[in-house]
């Protein structure tokens, strides 16, 4: 277990849900763009709030995380809500994004070091099926001024221009940097600076 993995394992190893049990607002607003009933991969899922919500909408969901305590809470929340979510304990450095596996891939506040982020994003296009959707919300550097959640190091924060370059194989239906109020458990509370992505895999290329 890496230092980062151990940090998140300890963070999630408590009775309460650090980011709450309700889905991320951006995900809730745009999940319907994912083809109905499709297979969805949620990377860096944490404690399950987003994966369980997607399962409630009829999607076949796989949740990835490197913290076993988080995945245990994914299963607990899924049981409480009467849905099924497949969980997989994995380091994204080792995870294989197999071709044409997913109708949706979701990355909600999954902040990765630059090299790992590039490695993951380089595989999104080929791992989505035609018309598959990639949804991402993450904090951007201005979030360091707000201090209402997220990493304290600028190197772990995302920017629209970088995401547009790293996900160039996809067609962007939404790419924006905004400030909005976020209330997700104890972990995210208050006005926040985020970047949001809704991008789709098009047949024969990004356009």
Secondary structure, 3 states (H helix, E strand, C coil): CCHHHHHHHHHHCCCCCCCCCCCCHHHHHHHHHCCCCCEEEEECCCCCHHHHHHHHCCCEEEEEECCHHHHHHHHHHHHHHCCCEEEEECCCCCCCCCCCCEEEEEEECCCCCHHHHHHHHHHHHHHEEEEEEEEEEEECCCHHHHCCCCCCCHHHCCCHHHHHHHCCCCEEEEEEEEEEEEEECCCEEEEEEEEEEEEECCCCCCC
